[in-house]
Structures are given as structure tokens and as C-alpha cells.
Amino acid sequence: MLPLSDMGVEESSNIKAVLFDLDGTFVNNDELKGVAYSSLELIRERGLKAIAVTGRPAGWCDLIARWWPIDAVVGENGAFFFYKNKNKIIRKTFYDLEVQPINRTRLNLLFDKLLLSFPNIKVASDQSFRQWDLAIDIAEETKLSKKEILDIVNFAEHGGACTAISNIHVNIWFGDYNKEQMSLKVLEELGLNSKNIIYIGDSPNDSPMFECFESTVGVKSVMNYEGLIDTYPKYITKEDEGYGFVELIKFLISTR
Ligand SMILES: [Mg+2]
């Protein structure tokens, strides 16, 4: 990984949209700092688009799409994207909504089996607001070891599910979708070229995004995931979490 300051003016000035992870990248340890939030307005004042890409639930993303100063949000690790067009929220899902109850039943059965092998695990506190996936809490209100996390992932994948490890949850779902595919779809919907975007994240579940896009940035704590992350970002910030996000936005603005 290179220091962010190594990014050239040409690469920076080609950026038309900032795609960003939320937990651990935009939000600091469960607290959204004002300076990070207001930098979204800076992005858009400069004519850039802002697109959140998160594992957080549909219920949260609905509020984000309605109220935040952003252009779109991809949620539940790529199950859908929402954006506002005039006053109307447009909701696009990877699968038709008829598939959702079938997947939910399969997830419930998988969770019952998981509980037999890992009786101490808890679903994430935001599970009620999810439509497409199951989130196991690993570091939000409980704390699991790296071994427990990997055992859960292996168990779920052996049961035919997809998984992603964030800094707080293991997300589990059935279906052939992911954050990078849905990000490409939202870019197409908004008329953006995938070569003209930058992505910033912090965790193993950002690894496919680091692989998919050319200009990628990790906040400082991306270095904490040795052995869990397949592809690292091209650049790394000096600051962590939301302050790393702000560092990127200031850098992009200063080089335009
Ligand atoms: Mg994260």
C-alpha cells in the first residue's frame, strides 16, 4: 500500500464519484463524527457523487437514501441499492422480491444449525431491519475470537451460503450477489464509468471492492486484518476511521 499522498494529480482529477464503506471507514466506533458527515456536502459541492456501500440493513439504508446528502446507497452487502429521485426513493434489488421469503427461510434454518455448533453466538442488534441477510455480531455488542469468526464463516459456506466479515459482523446470505456487482449496477444507473471512481474501506469485506476498482484506499486500521484480507487497497491514509475518510476528501479537493 502506498501513502495517499502518492496519488498523482491525473488519477485524482479523474475521480467523479466517491464510494465508501460506513462502519470503521466513515463512522468511528459507533459514532458518526460531524466532520465526516459534512465532508459529504463538500464532495457534492465539488461536483462529485457520493455513494455509500455497506453491510448495514435495508431499514437503515432507507433513512440514508431519504435524508443524507448522498447520491445512492448499496446495502446488505449488495442485495440492493436505494437512491432518491426528486422526492421518490428508488429501490432496486438484485433478486425479485418474491425470492426474499425463500432465502429468509433458508437463513433461519442455517442459523438454527449454527446455534447448535456455536451456542454463544448472537444475531446483530440491527437484524430486525434486514431484508436479505443474517448478521452475526462479532465485535459490536459481543466479542468473538478470530478462530470463532473463521469457524462460523466455514460452517455457513459449507451450508452453501455466502459470507462477508466486517469490523463488527459476519454477514451470511443465500444468493449470487455481492457489493462489487451491485456497485457496478448503481454506477451504470447513475451514468458513471467504473474507471472514474474511488473506493475507501477498512475491513476484509472491502477486499472484493479493492480488487474490483483501480483507485482504492484503506483507512489506517486496514492493516489490522492480516490473514483475513485477500486484496489490500492501493493507498492507505494516515488517519483512521472517519478521520481517514476526511483525509481522503481533503486530498481529492486539494488536488483538483
Ligand atoms: Mg467497514
Boltz pocket constraint, residues with backbone or C-beta under 6 A from the ligand:
constraints:
  - pocket:
      binder: B
      contacts: [[A, 21], [A, 22], [A, 23], [A, 24], [A, 25], [A, 166], [A, 167], [A, 201], [A, 202], [A, 203]]
      max_distance: 6.0
